[in-house]
């Protein structure tokens, strides 16, 4: 979508520079570009190398885990992921393994047994490169937690992003000491969602966009708390200075922050932003935490976003 392509139709020219400019102007300090396959992870690294504020992940999304077997040599495929992760770490760009996990809502893309096999395999990747994990859990809480439990020693921490689970699933994730929960527009659709989010301590939460998906829509329960608005146009009437209706982008992480603050009854939105930013830096940027995150905390700025 950031290349102007929607369902195979070219609606406007590529606009990544404009999208990034809006993000930086909105107070986003860093963006993590998510890899969801070997090919996509390579592309994510290429994008991350274009700006000092861009970083990325290396991993295989649960719905695409079939690529291990389809490659004809699953171990060689794993080694290619490992080599790419090491290359990206040397360049200072790869900060997590993922997006990996389980998605039982979309089994037509990849059966559960294949998902489980290669979710578990990617803990080996995290252990080998000593990186945190960027995790996906959809309609698979029990299996996800079981696999996570027996692999906790393999990775330094993680975030289960785009969380849409129940209060029970929330509490199970919070029982893992080094696990954060990532919130975006998909996490804030219903009043039940908002009630679950209220129970996540700010010290264990992150906010993200998951753009170009998971925007906060007018029909969502969370919309009542949104205060910041950007001009927007339909994709067919694209203008560089406007966002595209229905396409999420990094600057809109501010709206996620506003909804989280609103539903939790927190009036100090900037203070909440600092806490969430600090959480993100502790997990993904521990080596320069003092030089970067603490400076942001003192200055009162800084919002982080994970961005597909």
Residue, then its C-alpha position, 0 to 999 in steps of 0.5 A: x500500500x505504501x507503493x500505491x498498490x491496493x489489491x493489485x491496482x496502482x492508485x497513486x505513486x509510492x509515498x514512503x518518504x511522505x509517510x515517514x515525514x509525518x511519523x517523525x513530525x508526530x513524535x515517532x522516534x523509531x520504527x520497526x519494520x516487520x518481516x513475515x517471511x524470508x523474502x519479506x525479512x530481506x526487504x525489511x532489512x533493505x528498508x531499514x538501511x535507508x534511515x538511521x531511525x528504521x529497524x527491522x525483524x527477521x522471522x516467519x509469520x504463522x500463516x506463512x510457515x509453509x515456506x519452510x517445507x515448500x523450500x524443499x530443505x527446511x534446515x537450509x531455509x532456517x540457516x538462511x534466516x539465521x544468516x540474514x539475522x546475523x547480517x542485520x545485527x552486524x548492521x545494527x538494524x535487526x532488533x528482534x526475531x519475528x513476526x512468529x507465533x500461531x494464528x488459528x483464525x487463518x488455518x487455510x493459509x497454514x495448518x496448525x501442526x505446521x505452525x506449531x512446528x516452525x513457531x517452536x523452531x524459531x525459538x532456536x533462532x532467537x537463542x542463536x542470536x540472543x534477540x527478543x521475539x516479536x510474537x503473534x497470537x490469534x485464537x490459539x492461546x492455549x497452544x501458544x502459551x504451552x510452546x512459550x512456556x517450554x522455550x522461555x529460557x531461549x530468548x531474553x524477552x518478547x512482545x505479543x503484538x496486536x493483542x485481541x485476546x480474552x482477560x484470561x489470555x491476557x493474564x496468562x501472558x502477564x504471568x510470563x515475567x519477560x512478556x509485554x503485550x502490544x496494543x493497536x487499533x485491532x486491540x481496541x474495537x469493542x468495549x470488551x477489548x477496552x476492558x481487557x486493555x484496562x487490565x494491562x499494567x502500563x509497565x507491561x504494555x507497548x503501542x504500535x500501528x501494525x500499519x498498513x492494517x489495524x487503523x482505528x475506525x469510526x465504528x470502533x469502541x475506542x474512537x471515543x477517546x481519539x483526539x488527534x486527527x490527520x487530513x485524509x483522502x480516498x486512495x483514488x484522490x491521493x494527495x501527498x500531504x494527507x493520509x489515505x483513508x483505510x490505510x494505517x501509518x506510523x504517525x497514527x500510533x498517537x491515536x492508539x496512545x490516546x485510546x489506551x490513556x482514555x480507557x484506562x482513565x489516565x490524564x497524563x498522556x505524555x507520561x504514559x507515552x514515556x513509560x511505553x517508549x521506555x518499555x520498547x527501548x528496554x526490549x528492543x534497544x537495550x544497548x543504547x537505553x541510557x543514551x536514547x530512551x532516558x534522554x527521551x524520558x527527560x525531554x518528555x518526547x518519544x513514541x515508538x511504533x512497530x510497523x508491518 
